[in-house]
Amino acid sequence: MLIPRQKTPDLQVETLDNGTFALSGENSERGTVICFYRGLHCPICATYLKEFEKQVPEFAARGVKAIAISSDSAERARAMADKIDAQNLRIGYGLDLKKAREWGLYTSTSRGKTSIGIEEPALFSEPGLFLVTPEQTLYYGSVQTMPFVRPHFSELIGALDFAIKNNYPARGEYTGEV
């Protein structure tokens, strides 16, 4: 389990148009938003990533970089980027499912073709959204067991504004006896 204020696992994936993404090498004022998505087969992911794409400039204005990552192949990731008309959002692909588990993501098995007629991979990770500080510690994290009911990016931006204004610390860091 990832713990707020503690270092996250390192993360390195290839991106479609920006070379290799390495979390340990990110250089941003306030951190990186990492959105793990299920893959091209998921119509909810496409809608979610379209919203993320729209909000990337808002994150950048606050000193936060953004990336969306899946275990899809480069070809499937490119198809998703085309589908959402990605201009600002970095798209990472080839996420190793062992690495996904390190991040606390759930794994699902294929159920065949989805409602949009695209075959699910044999195994893929379920969604997760994380804000990682420049020091590579966890500030915010949310994971789901299925594609529904995801955090809204506009709400995360509002929370980020509050946190910046009030120097609000990451919460959920206590690991002692209860």
Secondary structure, DSSP 8 states (H G I E B T S, - for coil): ---BTSB----EEEESSS-EEEGGG---SSEEEEEE---TT-HHHHHHHHHHHHHHHHHHHTTEEEEEE-S--HHHHHHHHHHTT-SS-EEEE---HHHHHHTT--EEE--SB-TTS-B--SEEE--EEEEE-TTSBEEEEEE-SSSSS---HHHHHHHHHHHHHHT--------S--
